Amino acid sequence: MKYLAVLLLALLVFACDESGFGYEDPNLPDPPDPPVTTYPRDGQWLSYAYPDTVTLAWTEVIGANTYDVVVYSDSNLVRIHAQGESLLRTNLDVVFPLWGVFYWRVRAKSTRWKGGYTDWSPTVSFIKPNPI
């Protein structure tokens, strides 16, 4: 019985891809196109209120279980300002206590797709202007 449990655990570990989400079953379909970001629009200037909560929004992807979103405070996509993982909805409220240019992207996840994820959406930038 102990050996059976170890064997089952090993099969589960090797069945998952390197991300730990989705399976590399060749019979699964490729993921669809990524979500489309809808707000804020690329290059949009937002309000002067600080701190300010911005609701990021994107389109639904048919067949998606959840969504991942990352907001960066640099154009190299290194400094993460905020992120949401495994979101069940197509929006995320993010507080921006400072001014600046921010960048964000989103992807959909599903256990019914080969690899488990869509590509990331194109990165969108928006501006929280200096209130001075």
C-alpha positions as CSV (number, residue, x, y, z in Angstrom):
1,M,0.0,0.0,0.0
2,K,2.8,2.4,0.9
3,Y,4.5,1.7,-2.5
4,L,1.2,2.4,-4.3
5,A,0.9,5.8,-2.6
6,V,4.5,6.7,-3.6
7,L,3.9,5.6,-7.2
8,L,0.7,7.7,-7.4
9,L,2.5,10.7,-6.0
10,A,5.3,10.3,-8.5
11,L,2.8,10.0,-11.4
12,L,1.2,13.2,-10.3
13,V,4.5,15.1,-10.1
14,F,5.6,14.0,-13.5
15,A,2.2,14.6,-15.2
16,C,2.3,18.3,-14.4
17,D,4.4,20.7,-16.5
18,E,7.2,22.8,-15.1
19,S,4.8,25.5,-14.0
20,G,2.8,23.1,-11.9
21,F,-0.4,24.0,-13.7
22,G,-1.8,22.3,-16.8
23,Y,-0.7,19.1,-18.4
24,E,1.5,18.3,-21.3
25,D,-1.1,15.8,-22.6
26,P,-0.6,15.9,-26.4
27,N,-4.4,15.3,-26.9
28,L,-5.3,18.6,-25.1
29,P,-5.9,21.6,-27.4
30,D,-3.5,24.5,-27.6
31,P,-4.5,27.5,-25.5
32,P,-6.5,30.2,-27.3
33,D,-5.4,33.8,-27.7
34,P,-4.6,35.7,-24.5
35,P,-7.2,38.1,-22.9
36,V,-7.5,41.6,-24.3
37,T,-6.8,44.4,-21.9
38,T,-9.7,46.9,-21.9
39,Y,-9.0,49.4,-19.1
40,P,-6.9,51.3,-18.7
41,R,-6.1,51.7,-22.4
42,D,-2.5,51.8,-23.6
43,G,-1.0,55.2,-22.9
44,Q,-4.1,56.5,-21.0
45,W,-3.6,59.3,-18.4
46,L,-5.6,58.6,-15.2
47,S,-6.9,60.8,-12.5
48,Y,-4.9,63.0,-10.1
49,A,-6.4,61.5,-6.9
50,Y,-3.9,59.8,-4.5
51,P,-3.9,57.1,-3.3
52,D,-6.1,55.9,-6.1
53,T,-7.6,52.5,-6.8
54,V,-7.6,51.6,-10.4
55,T,-9.7,48.7,-11.7
56,L,-7.8,46.8,-14.3
57,A,-10.1,45.0,-16.7
58,W,-9.8,42.5,-19.6
59,T,-11.9,40.3,-21.8
60,E,-13.0,36.8,-20.8
61,V,-11.3,33.9,-22.5
62,I,-13.7,31.0,-23.2
63,G,-12.6,27.9,-21.3
64,A,-10.4,29.8,-18.8
65,N,-10.5,28.7,-15.2
66,T,-8.7,31.7,-13.8
67,Y,-6.4,34.7,-14.7
68,D,-3.0,35.9,-13.7
69,V,-2.3,39.7,-13.7
70,V,1.0,41.5,-13.1
71,V,1.5,45.3,-12.8
72,Y,5.0,46.7,-13.1
73,S,6.5,50.0,-12.2
74,D,9.2,49.9,-14.9
75,S,9.3,49.3,-18.7
76,N,11.7,46.3,-18.3
77,L,8.9,44.4,-16.4
78,V,11.2,43.8,-13.4
79,R,9.8,45.8,-10.5
80,I,6.4,44.3,-9.6
81,H,4.0,46.9,-8.2
82,A,1.1,44.4,-7.7
83,Q,-0.1,41.0,-8.9
84,G,-3.1,38.8,-8.8
85,E,-2.9,35.0,-9.3
86,S,-5.7,32.6,-10.0
87,L,-8.3,35.3,-10.2
88,L,-11.9,34.1,-10.9
89,R,-13.0,37.4,-12.4
90,T,-11.9,39.6,-15.3
91,N,-10.8,42.6,-13.3
92,L,-8.5,43.5,-10.5
93,D,-8.5,46.5,-8.1
94,V,-5.0,47.9,-7.6
95,V,-4.0,50.8,-5.3
96,F,-1.5,53.3,-6.8
97,P,-0.2,55.5,-3.9
98,L,2.3,57.3,-6.2
99,W,2.5,58.9,-9.6
100,G,4.3,57.4,-12.5
101,V,4.1,55.2,-15.6
102,F,2.8,51.6,-14.9
103,Y,2.7,48.6,-17.1
104,W,0.5,45.5,-16.9
105,R,-0.4,42.3,-18.6
106,V,-2.7,39.4,-18.1
107,R,-3.0,35.7,-19.1
108,A,-5.7,33.0,-18.8
109,K,-5.2,29.6,-17.2
110,S,-7.1,26.3,-17.7
111,T,-6.4,22.6,-17.0
112,R,-8.1,21.9,-20.4
113,W,-5.3,23.4,-22.5
114,K,-1.9,22.0,-23.4
115,G,0.6,23.8,-21.1
116,G,-2.2,25.3,-19.0
117,Y,-1.8,29.0,-20.0
118,T,-2.4,31.4,-22.8
119,D,0.4,33.7,-23.8
120,W,0.6,37.0,-21.8
121,S,-1.4,39.8,-23.4
122,P,0.6,42.6,-24.9
123,T,1.9,44.8,-22.2
124,V,-0.2,48.0,-21.7
125,S,1.2,51.2,-20.1
126,F,-0.8,53.9,-18.4
127,I,0.2,57.1,-16.6
128,K,-0.7,58.3,-13.1
129,P,0.4,61.9,-13.5
130,N,2.2,64.0,-10.9
131,P,-0.5,66.0,-9.0
132,I,1.8,69.0,-8.6
